[in-house]
Structure formats: structure tokens, C-alpha cells
Amino acid sequence: MRVDYNGRVFRAVENSSSGEVSDETRFRYFQEGDVVWAEYEGGEIVRGFLIAKVSEDGRLDARYEHVNGSGEIKTGICSTVPEILPDGRLRLYERWRWTSGDGSAGESMLEEIPVN
């Protein structure tokens, strides 16, 4: 499945307890070829960035970094599997692990929201 991530906006609808994104966090995705990146902020996230490589099946192999509300710089690695919903929006299933801090792992789910 080939997915075009460019111009899509997402919000978190689920996250593990050791994660920092919430339903207030917004992710804006961009894409050129098989390189995908995103900017994110909101909730406990002051500013964040993600860079990823997209595979033939649409999965993302990503690295992310952000500054949280406590002023800490956090970094991690993430594997994302996309699902196309019946209405054409994307849902992203993420398995992630902190590469800073306690090194804990978790799962989250993002859903595309309409861009106005």
C-alpha cells in the first residue's frame, strides 16, 4: 500500500502512559519521495520534529525529538503502520521507544483530522 502523507494533519487518540503526546498534540506531515517529516506541538509538547523513511508498504521507520513543557529534550524511535479508514482518512499505529530518559517503550494511535 502506497500512502501519500504530504499535507495530512493528525492527532493522538491513544497513547501509552509513558508517552507525552495527547489529543491536544497536532502533527503536520510532509513528504518528498520516500522521505517523510512532521512538525508537532500541543499539550505537553512545546515543539517537536519527526523524520522518517517510508517503505513500499507505506510503513514509516521514524526518529523523533521534542521539547516538553518541563523544558526537557526527549528523543525516540518509532515504527508506524498506516490504515486507510472507510472515509479515506488515515489511522497510524505506532510502536515507539524513548532513546533518552528511561528508555521505556509504548504504543500510540494517531488519526487524521480534516484540514481547514
N, CA, C and O atoms as a MOPAC input file, in Angstrom:
PM7 MOZYME 1SCF
protein

 N      0.84900 1    -1.17900 1     0.00000 1
 C      0.00000 1     0.00000 1     0.00000 1
 C      0.89000 1     1.23600 1     0.00000 1
 O      1.70700 1     1.41400 1     0.90400 1
 N      0.73900 1     2.07700 1    -0.99400 1
 C      1.45800 1     3.35400 1    -1.03800 1
 C      0.56800 1     4.42500 1    -0.43400 1
 O     -0.60600 1     4.54000 1    -0.78800 1
 N      1.12200 1     5.20000 1     0.46700 1
 C      0.38800 1     6.24400 1     1.16200 1
 C      1.07100 1     7.57000 1     0.89300 1
 O      2.29800 1     7.66000 1     0.93700 1
 N      0.29000 1     8.59500 1     0.61700 1
 C      0.82500 1     9.94800 1     0.48000 1
 C      0.54700 1    10.68300 1     1.79300 1
 O     -0.60200 1    10.99600 1     2.10500 1
 N      1.58800 1    10.95000 1     2.54600 1
 C      1.44400 1    11.60300 1     3.84200 1
 C      1.43000 1    13.13100 1     3.73600 1
 O      1.07300 1    13.81400 1     4.69600 1
 N      1.81500 1    13.67000 1     2.57900 1
 C      2.01200 1    15.10500 1     2.44100 1
 C      0.72600 1    15.88900 1     2.70900 1
 O     -0.32400 1    15.59600 1     2.13700 1
 N      0.82700 1    16.89200 1     3.58900 1
 C     -0.28300 1    17.78600 1     3.88100 1
 C     -1.29700 1    17.25600 1     4.87300 1
 O     -2.27800 1    17.93800 1     5.16900 1
 N     -1.09000 1    16.07200 1     5.39000 1
 C     -2.05100 1    15.48800 1     6.33300 1
 C     -1.74400 1    15.95700 1     7.76000 1
 O     -0.58800 1    16.16900 1     8.12600 1
 N     -2.80300 1    16.11200 1     8.54900 1
 C     -2.69300 1    16.53400 1     9.95000 1
 C     -3.32200 1    15.44900 1    10.81700 1
 O     -4.38900 1    14.92400 1    10.49800 1
 N     -2.64700 1    15.12000 1    11.91600 1
 C     -3.09400 1    14.04600 1    12.80000 1
 C     -3.15300 1    14.53100 1    14.24200 1
 O     -2.52000 1    15.51700 1    14.62000 1
 N     -3.94100 1    13.80000 1    15.03700 1
 C     -3.96100 1    13.98400 1    16.49100 1
 C     -3.90000 1    12.61400 1    17.13300 1
 O     -4.33700 1    11.62500 1    16.54500 1
 N     -3.35900 1    12.55500 1    18.33400 1
 C     -3.28100 1    11.29600 1    19.06500 1
 C     -4.65700 1    10.95900 1    19.63800 1
 O     -5.32800 1    11.81100 1    20.21900 1
 N     -5.06500 1     9.70000 1    19.46300 1
 C     -6.31900 1     9.24500 1    20.06100 1
 C     -6.05500 1     8.19800 1    21.14600 1
 O     -6.93700 1     7.92000 1    21.95900 1
 N     -4.85700 1     7.61800 1    21.16900 1
 C     -4.42900 1     6.69100 1    22.22200 1
 C     -2.93100 1     6.82200 1    22.39700 1
 O     -2.20300 1     7.12000 1    21.45000 1
 N     -2.47500 1     6.59300 1    23.63800 1
 C     -1.03900 1     6.59800 1    23.89700 1
 C     -0.76700 1     5.83700 1    25.18900 1
 O     -1.58800 1     5.84200 1    26.10700 1
 N      0.38300 1     5.18900 1    25.25300 1
 C      0.81200 1     4.51300 1    26.47300 1
 C      1.10800 1     5.54500 1    27.55100 1
 O      1.36100 1     6.71200 1    27.25500 1
 N      1.07300 1     5.10600 1    28.80000 1
 C      1.23400 1     6.03400 1    29.91800 1
 C      2.59400 1     6.72400 1    29.95200 1
 O      2.70200 1     7.82600 1    30.48900 1
 N      3.63900 1     6.10400 1    29.39100 1
 C      4.95800 1     6.74200 1    29.40500 1
 C      5.16600 1     7.69200 1    28.22400 1
 O      6.23300 1     8.29300 1    28.09500 1
 N      4.16100 1     7.83100 1    27.36800 1
 C      4.22900 1     8.76400 1    26.24300 1
 C      3.88000 1    10.17500 1    26.66900 1
 O      3.32100 1    10.38100 1    27.74600 1
 N      4.20400 1    11.14600 1    25.83600 1
 C      3.95100 1    12.54800 1    26.17300 1
 C      2.94600 1    13.22700 1    25.24500 1
 O      2.45400 1    14.30700 1    25.57300 1
 N      2.63000 1    12.63000 1    24.10400 1
 C      1.64300 1    13.25800 1    23.22800 1
 C      0.24100 1    12.96100 1    23.75200 1
 O      0.01700 1    11.96100 1    24.43400 1
 N     -0.69400 1    13.84600 1    23.42200 1
 C     -2.08400 1    13.71300 1    23.86700 1
 C     -3.01000 1    14.12400 1    22.73200 1
 O     -2.55500 1    14.43600 1    21.63200 1
 N     -4.30400 1    14.12300 1    23.00200 1
 C     -5.26400 1    14.54500 1    21.97100 1
 C     -5.15100 1    16.03300 1    21.65800 1
 O     -5.77600 1    16.51400 1    20.71300 1
 N     -4.36700 1    16.76100 1    22.43500 1
 C     -4.11100 1    18.18300 1    22.15100 1
 C     -2.92500 1    18.37600 1    21.21400 1
 O     -2.71200 1    19.47600 1    20.70400 1
 N     -2.15500 1    17.32200 1    20.98300 1
 C     -0.97400 1    17.39600 1    20.12600 1
 C     -1.39100 1    17.25200 1    18.67400 1
 O     -2.15200 1    16.34900 1    18.32700 1
 N     -0.88800 1    18.15000 1    17.81600 1
 C     -1.17000 1    18.11100 1    16.38200 1
 C      0.12300 1    17.85200 1    15.62000 1
 O      1.15800 1    18.46000 1    15.89100 1
 N      0.03900 1    16.93600 1    14.66000 1
 C      1.16600 1    16.55200 1    13.81600 1
 C      0.86600 1    16.97800 1    12.38900 1
 O     -0.17100 1    16.60400 1    11.84100 1
 N      1.74800 1    17.74900 1    11.77800 1
 C      1.61800 1    18.15600 1    10.37200 1
 C      2.68900 1    17.43800 1     9.57100 1
 O      3.88400 1    17.62600 1     9.79700 1
 N      2.24100 1    16.60700 1     8.62500 1
 C      3.14600 1    15.75500 1     7.84900 1
 C      3.46000 1    16.34400 1     6.47900 1
 O      2.63500 1    17.02200 1     5.86700 1
 N      4.67800 1    16.06600 1     6.01600 1
 C      5.16000 1    16.48300 1     4.70400 1
 C      5.87400 1    15.28400 1     4.07700 1
 O      6.34000 1    14.39100 1     4.78400 1
 N      5.95400 1    15.27300 1     2.74900 1
 C      6.60900 1    14.14500 1     2.08300 1
 C      7.20200 1    14.57200 1     0.76100 1
 O      6.59300 1    15.32900 1     0.00600 1
 N      8.40900 1    14.07400 1     0.48500 1
 C      9.06500 1    14.17700 1    -0.82500 1
 C      9.64800 1    12.80300 1    -1.11800 1
 O     10.58900 1    12.37000 1    -0.45300 1
 N      9.09700 1    12.12300 1    -2.10300 1
 C      9.55500 1    10.77000 1    -2.41800 1
 C      9.31000 1     9.85300 1    -1.24200 1
 O      8.19600 1     9.78400 1    -0.72400 1
 N     10.35400 1     9.14400 1    -0.81500 1
 C     10.19100 1     8.23100 1     0.31500 1
 C     10.68200 1     8.83300 1     1.63700 1
 O     10.89900 1     8.10800 1     2.60800 1
 N     10.85500 1    10.15200 1     1.67100 1
 C     11.21900 1    10.85100 1     2.90500 1
 C      9.99100 1    11.58500 1     3.43000 1
 O      9.35800 1    12.36200 1     2.71400 1
 N      9.67100 1    11.32600 1     4.67900 1
 C      8.51800 1    11.94100 1     5.34400 1
 C      9.02800 1    12.66200 1     6.58600 1
 O      9.91900 1    12.16700 1     7.27600 1
 N      8.46500 1    13.82800 1     6.86600 1
 C      8.80100 1    14.51800 1     8.09700 1
 C      7.54200 1    15.17000 1     8.65000 1
 O      6.56200 1    15.37500 1     7.93300 1
 N      7.58600 1    15.48900 1     9.92900 1
 C      6.43700 1    16.12000 1    10.57700 1
 C      6.92800 1    17.09500 1    11.62600 1
 O      8.01000 1    16.95300 1    12.19600 1
 N      6.09200 1    18.08700 1    11.85800 1
 C      6.27000 1    19.01900 1    12.96300 1
 C      5.09500 1    18.78400 1    13.89200 1
 O      3.97200 1    18.58500 1    13.43000 1
 N      5.33600 1    18.80300 1    15.19700 1
 C      4.22500 1    18.59600 1    16.11400 1
 C      4.35600 1    19.46900 1    17.34900 1
 O      5.45800 1    19.84300 1    17.75300 1
 N      3.19800 1    19.79100 1    17.94900 1
 C      3.13900 1    20.60900 1    19.15200 1
 C      1.74500 1    20.51000 1    19.75200 1
 O      0.80000 1    20.06400 1    19.10200 1
 N      1.64000 1    20.92700 1    20.98400 1
 C      0.35600 1    20.94000 1    21.67000 1
 C      0.36000 1    20.04000 1    22.88700 1
 O      1.10800 1    19.06400 1    22.94600 1
 N     -0.48000 1    20.36900 1    23.86000 1
 C     -0.48400 1    19.63200 1    25.12000 1
 C      0.84000 1    19.83300 1    25.82400 1
 O      1.26200 1    20.97300 1    26.02000 1
 N      1.51000 1    18.75300 1    26.21100 1
 C      2.79700 1    18.82700 1    26.89700 1
 C      3.97700 1    19.04800 1    25.95100 1
 O      5.11400 1    19.19000 1    26.40100 1
 N      3.71400 1    19.07800 1    24.65500 1
 C      4.79100 1    19.22400 1    23.67000 1
 C      4.88800 1    20.68400 1    23.23200 1
 O      3.94600 1    21.23600 1    22.66200 1
 N      6.03700 1    21.30100 1    23.50500 1
 C      6.26100 1    22.68800 1    23.09100 1
 C      6.56400 1    22.72400 1    21.59700 1
 O      5.97500 1    23.52100 1    20.86700 1
 N      7.47400 1    21.87100 1    21.13600 1
 C      7.82700 1    21.78900 1    19.71400 1
 C      8.50300 1    20.45400 1    19.47200 1
 O      9.37100 1    20.03300 1    20.23600 1
 N      8.09000 1    19.78600 1    18.38400 1
 C      8.68400 1    18.50400 1    18.06100 1
 C      8.86000 1    18.31200 1    16.57000 1
 O      8.19200 1    18.95500 1    15.76100 1
 N      9.77400 1    17.41300 1    16.21700 1
 C     10.06900 1    17.09800 1    14.82000 1
 C     10.23300 1    15.59400 1    14.66100 1
 O     10.72800 1    14.91200 1    15.55800 1
 N      9.81300 1    15.08900 1    13.51600 1
 C      9.93300 1    13.67400 1    13.19000 1
 C     10.50000 1    13.57400 1    11.78600 1
 O     10.13800 1    14.36000 1    10.91100 1
 N     11.38400 1    12.61700 1    11.56400 1
 C     11.91400 1    12.33400 1    10.23100 1
 C     11.78700 1    10.83200 1    10.01200 1
 O     12.06900 1    10.03800 1    10.91000 1
 N     11.35800 1    10.44800 1     8.80600 1
 C     11.09700 1     9.03100 1     8.55500 1
 C     11.39600 1     8.66300 1     7.11500 1
 O     11.46500 1     9.51000 1     6.22400 1
 N     11.56800 1     7.38800 1     6.93000 1
 C     11.71000 1     6.79700 1     5.60600 1
 C     10.48800 1     5.91400 1     5.41900 1
 O     10.14600 1     5.12500 1     6.29900 1
 N      9.82300 1     6.04800 1     4.26200 1
 C      8.62400 1     5.25600 1     4.00100 1
 C      9.00300 1     4.02700 1     3.17200 1
 O      9.76400 1     4.12900 1     2.21000 1
 N      8.47100 1     2.88000 1     3.55200 1
 C      8.75100 1     1.63900 1     2.83300 1
 C      7.71100 1     1.42500 1     1.73700 1
 O      6.74100 1     2.17700 1     1.64000 1
 N      7.91300 1     0.40400 1     0.91900 1
 C      6.99100 1     0.10200 1    -0.18300 1
 C      5.56900 1    -0.14000 1     0.29300 1
 O      4.61700 1     0.16300 1    -0.42600 1
 N      5.41200 1    -0.68200 1     1.49800 1
 C      4.07000 1    -0.96600 1     2.01300 1
 C      3.47500 1     0.20400 1     2.78800 1
 O      2.41200 1     0.06100 1     3.39200 1
 N      4.14600 1     1.36600 1     2.78400 1
 C      3.61900 1     2.55600 1     3.42800 1
 C      4.01300 1     2.72700 1     4.87800 1
 O      3.68500 1     3.74600 1     5.48700 1
 N      4.70600 1     1.76200 1     5.44500 1
 C      5.15200 1     1.87300 1     6.83600 1
 C      6.23600 1     2.93900 1     6.96000 1
 O      6.96400 1     3.22200 1     6.00900 1
 N      6.32400 1     3.52000 1     8.14600 1
 C      7.33900 1     4.52800 1     8.41800 1
 C      8.33600 1     4.02000 1     9.45000 1
 O      7.95300 1     3.46100 1    10.47800 1
 N      9.62300 1     4.22100 1     9.16500 1
 C     10.70100 1     3.99700 1    10.11700 1
 C     11.15200 1     5.39100 1    10.52500 1
 O     11.79100 1     6.09000 1     9.73900 1
 N     10.82500 1     5.80300 1    11.75500 1
 C     10.97000 1     7.20700 1    12.13200 1
 C     11.84200 1     7.40900 1    13.36100 1
 O     12.01300 1     6.51600 1    14.19100 1
 N     12.38500 1     8.61300 1    13.44400 1
 C     13.06700 1     9.12000 1    14.62900 1
 C     12.38200 1    10.43800 1    14.98000 1
 O     11.96800 1    11.19000 1    14.09700 1
 N     12.26900 1    10.70700 1    16.27100 1
 C     11.59700 1    11.93900 1    16.68400 1
 C     12.33600 1    12.59000 1    17.84200 1
 O     13.10500 1    11.95400 1    18.56200 1
 N     12.07300 1    13.87800 1    17.99100 1
 C     12.64300 1    14.65200 1    19.08900 1
 C     11.68700 1    15.79100 1    19.40600 1
 O     11.04900 1    16.35000 1    18.51400 1
 N     11.59800 1    16.12400 1    20.67900 1
 C     10.77100 1    17.26900 1    21.05700 1
 C     11.23900 1    17.86600 1    22.38200 1
 O     12.00200 1    17.26400 1    23.13800 1
 N     10.74700 1    19.07100 1    22.62200 1
 C     10.93000 1    19.73600 1    23.90900 1
 C      9.56400 1    19.70000 1    24.59300 1
 O      8.55900 1    20.11600 1    24.01500 1
 N      9.53800 1    19.19300 1    25.84000 1
 C      8.26600 1    19.11700 1    26.55300 1
 C      8.05900 1    20.34500 1    27.44100 1
 O      8.91300 1    21.22900 1    27.50700 1
 N      6.92600 1    20.38400 1    28.11400 1
 C      6.57100 1    21.52700 1    28.95700 1
 C      7.49800 1    21.74600 1    30.13100 1
 O      7.51500 1    22.83300 1    30.71000 1
 N      8.27900 1    20.72600 1    30.49800 1
 C      9.26000 1    20.86300 1    31.57800 1
 C     10.60800 1    21.34900 1    31.06800 1
 O     11.55000 1    21.51700 1    31.84300 1
 N     10.69600 1    21.57600 1    29.75100 1
 C     11.94200 1    22.05000 1    29.16600 1
 C     12.92800 1    20.94700 1    28.83100 1
 O     14.07200 1    21.23600 1    28.47900 1
 N     12.51700 1    19.69000 1    28.93200 1
 C     13.39800 1    18.56400 1    28.61900 1
 C     13.39100 1    18.27700 1    27.11800 1
 O     12.35300 1    18.38200 1    26.46500 1
 N     14.54800 1    17.91600 1    26.58000 1
 C     14.63600 1    17.42800 1    25.20300 1
 C     14.50700 1    15.91800 1    25.26200 1
 O     15.28600 1    15.25200 1    25.94400 1
 N     13.52100 1    15.37000 1    24.54800 1
 C     13.26600 1    13.93400 1    24.51800 1
 C     13.45500 1    13.43400 1    23.08800 1
 O     13.12000 1    14.13500 1    22.13300 1
 N     13.99600 1    12.21300 1    22.94100 1
 C     14.22000 1    11.62300 1    21.62600 1
 C     13.72400 1    10.18400 1    21.62100 1
 O     13.65300 1     9.53000 1    22.66100 1
 N     13.38100 1     9.70200 1    20.42000 1
 C     12.91000 1     8.33100 1    20.33600 1
 C     12.91600 1     7.78300 1    18.92800 1
 O     13.24200 1     8.47700 1    17.96500 1
 N     12.54200 1     6.51100 1    18.83400 1
 C     12.45400 1     5.78000 1    17.58200 1
 C     11.03400 1     5.21600 1    17.48700 1
 O     10.43000 1     4.85300 1    18.49600 1
 N     10.51300 1     5.14800 1    16.26200 1
 C      9.12000 1     4.74800 1    16.09100 1
 C      8.93200 1     3.98100 1    14.78900 1
 O      9.52500 1     4.32100 1    13.76500 1
 N      8.10100 1     2.94500 1    14.83600 1
 C      7.68200 1     2.21700 1    13.64300 1
 C      6.18000 1     2.42300 1    13.50200 1
 O      5.42400 1     2.17800 1    14.44300 1
 N      5.75000 1     2.87100 1    12.33000 1
 C      4.35000 1     3.25200 1    12.11800 1
 C      3.73400 1     2.44100 1    10.98700 1
 O      4.32100 1     2.29600 1     9.91500 1
 N      2.53800 1     1.91400 1    11.24700 1
 C      1.77100 1     1.17000 1    10.25200 1
 C      0.50500 1     1.96700 1     9.94500 1
 O     -0.27700 1     2.24900 1    10.85300 1
 N      0.28900 1     2.33800 1     8.66700 1
 C     -0.90500 1     3.10000 1     8.32200 1
 C     -2.10500 1     2.19600 1     8.02700 1
 O     -1.95600 1     1.05400 1     7.59100 1
 N     -3.27500 1     2.73300 1     8.27300 1
 C     -4.53400 1     2.08100 1     7.88800 1
 C     -5.39000 1     3.14500 1     7.21700 1
 O     -5.52600 1     4.25400 1     7.73400 1
 N     -5.96200 1     2.81300 1     6.07700 1
 C     -6.88500 1     3.73700 1     5.41700 1
 C     -8.27800 1     3.43400 1     5.93000 1
 O     -8.77700 1     2.32000 1     5.77500 1
 N     -8.90600 1     4.43100 1     6.54500 1
 C    -10.25000 1     4.27700 1     7.09500 1
 C    -11.29300 1     4.34100 1     5.97800 1
 O    -10.99400 1     4.84600 1     4.89600 1
 N    -12.50900 1     3.84100 1     6.21400 1
 C    -13.54900 1     3.84500 1     5.18000 1
 C    -13.82500 1     5.23000 1     4.58000 1
 O    -14.21300 1     5.34000 1     3.41700 1
 N    -13.62300 1     6.29000 1     5.38200 1
 C    -13.87900 1     7.64500 1     4.86700 1
 C    -12.66000 1     8.25600 1     4.17100 1
 O    -12.69500 1     9.42300 1     3.78100 1
 N    -11.56600 1     7.46600 1     4.01000 1
 C    -10.38300 1     7.93300 1     3.29900 1
 C     -9.31000 1     8.53500 1     4.18200 1
 O     -8.19000 1     8.76100 1     3.72400 1
 N     -9.63300 1     8.80000 1     5.44500 1
 C     -8.62400 1     9.31800 1     6.36800 1
 C     -7.64800 1     8.21300 1     6.73500 1
 O     -7.92000 1     7.03000 1     6.53100 1
 N     -6.50900 1     8.61600 1     7.28000 1
 C     -5.51200 1     7.65100 1     7.73700 1
 C     -5.55600 1     7.49600 1     9.25400 1
 O     -5.80700 1     8.45300 1     9.98800 1
 N     -5.30900 1     6.28300 1     9.70000 1
 C     -5.05200 1     5.98800 1    11.10700 1
 C     -3.64200 1     5.41000 1    11.14800 1
 O     -3.29300 1     4.55200 1    10.33800 1
 N     -2.83200 1     5.88600 1    12.09800 1
 C     -1.44800 1     5.43300 1    12.22600 1
 C     -1.26700 1     4.69500 1    13.54000 1
 O     -1.54100 1     5.23400 1    14.61200 1
 N     -0.79800 1     3.44300 1    13.44300 1
 C     -0.48700 1     2.63100 1    14.62000 1
 C      1.01300 1     2.70300 1    14.83500 1
 O      1.79400 1     2.31800 1    13.96500 1
 N      1.41000 1     3.19900 1    16.00000 1
 C      2.82400 1     3.44800 1    16.27100 1
 C      3.32700 1     2.58500 1    17.42800 1
 O      2.66300 1     2.44300 1    18.45500 1
 N      4.50800 1     2.01700 1    17.23400 1
 C      5.25100 1     1.34900 1    18.30700 1
 C      6.52100 1     2.17000 1    18.48300 1
 O      7.30000 1     2.31600 1    17.54100 1
 N      6.73200 1     2.70000 1    19.66000 1
 C      7.83500 1     3.62100 1    19.87200 1
 C      8.64500 1     3.24600 1    21.11200 1
 O      8.21700 1     2.45800 1    21.95500 1
 N      9.83700 1     3.84600 1    21.18400 1
 C     10.72400 1     3.65800 1    22.33600 1
 C     11.54000 1     4.92400 1    22.51900 1
 O     12.08900 1     5.47700 1    21.56600 1
 N     11.60600 1     5.36800 1    23.76300 1
 C     12.45900 1     6.51700 1    24.07400 1
 C     13.92300 1     6.11600 1    23.92100 1
 O     14.32700 1     5.04100 1    24.36300 1
 N     14.71600 1     6.98800 1    23.29300 1
 C     16.16300 1     6.80000 1    23.24200 1
 C     16.84600 1     7.76600 1    24.20500 1
 O     18.07300 1     7.82400 1    24.28000 1
 N     16.04400 1     8.51200 1    24.92900 1
 C     16.52100 1     9.36300 1    26.02200 1
 C     15.65900 1     9.04600 1    27.24200 1
 O     14.64200 1     8.36100 1    27.13300 1
 N     16.06500 1     9.54000 1    28.37600 1
 C     15.28300 1     9.28500 1    29.59000 1
 C     15.33200 1     7.83000 1    29.99900 1
 O     16.40000 1     7.21700 1    30.01800 1
 N     14.17300 1     7.27400 1    30.32700 1
 C     14.13200 1     5.92200 1    30.89800 1
 C     14.16600 1     4.79900 1    29.86700 1
 O     14.23000 1     3.63000 1    30.24700 1
 N     14.12500 1     5.11600 1    28.57700 1
 C     14.19600 1     4.09700 1    27.53700 1
 C     12.96300 1     3.22600 1    27.42300 1
 O     12.99900 1     2.19000 1    26.75900 1
 N     11.86500 1     3.62700 1    28.06200 1
 C     10.64900 1     2.82000 1    28.02100 1
 C     10.04700 1     2.81800 1    26.61500 1
 O     10.38500 1     3.65300 1    25.77600 1
 N      9.15400 1     1.86500 1    26.38100 1
 C      8.51000 1     1.70900 1    25.07700 1
 C      7.00000 1     1.81100 1    25.25100 1
 O      6.47300 1     1.69400 1    26.35700 1
 N      6.32400 1     2.03200 1    24.13500 1
 C      4.87600 1     2.12500 1    24.19100 1
 C      4.26800 1     2.06100 1    22.81200 1
 O      4.95200 1     1.84700 1    21.81100 1
 N      2.95900 1     2.25300 1    22.78800 1
 C      2.20000 1     2.26400 1    21.54700 1
 C      1.26000 1     3.45200 1    21.56400 1
 O      0.76900 1     3.85800 1    22.61700 1
 N      1.01800 1     4.00000 1    20.39800 1
 C      0.06000 1     5.08700 1    20.27300 1
 C     -0.68000 1     4.94500 1    18.95500 1
 O     -0.25700 1     4.21700 1    18.05700 1
 N     -1.78400 1     5.65100 1    18.86100 1
 C     -2.55900 1     5.66800 1    17.63400 1
 C     -2.89400 1     7.11800 1    17.31200 1
 O     -3.37900 1     7.86600 1    18.16100 1
 N     -2.62300 1     7.50400 1    16.04900 1
 C     -2.95400 1     8.83200 1    15.56400 1
 C     -4.05300 1     8.69200 1    14.51300 1
 O     -4.09800 1     7.70500 1    13.77800 1
 N     -4.94400 1     9.69400 1    14.45000 1
 C     -5.94600 1     9.72000 1    13.39300 1
 C     -5.88100 1    11.05400 1    12.68500 1
 O     -5.67700 1    12.10500 1    13.29300 1
 N     -6.06400 1    10.97400 1    11.37200 1
 C     -6.06400 1    12.17800 1    10.55000 1
 C     -7.28700 1    13.02300 1    10.88400 1
 O     -8.38300 1    12.50500 1    11.09300 1
 N     -7.07500 1    14.32800 1    10.92800 1
 C     -8.18200 1    15.26600 1    11.12300 1
 C     -8.28500 1    16.13900 1     9.87800 1
 O     -7.28100 1    16.39200 1     9.21200 1
 N     -9.49200 1    16.60000 1     9.55900 1
 C     -9.65700 1    17.45100 1     8.36900 1
 C     -8.85100 1    18.74000 1     8.48400 1
 O     -8.75300 1    19.33200 1     9.55900 1
 N     -8.28000 1    19.16200 1     7.36600 1
 C     -7.53100 1    20.42300 1     7.31600 1
 C     -8.47000 1    21.49100 1     6.79400 1
 O     -9.06600 1    21.35000 1     5.72600 1
 N     -8.59000 1    22.55100 1     7.55600 1
 C     -9.48600 1    23.65700 1     7.15100 1
 C     -8.75100 1    24.71900 1     6.38300 1
 O     -9.35200 1    25.71100 1     5.97100 1

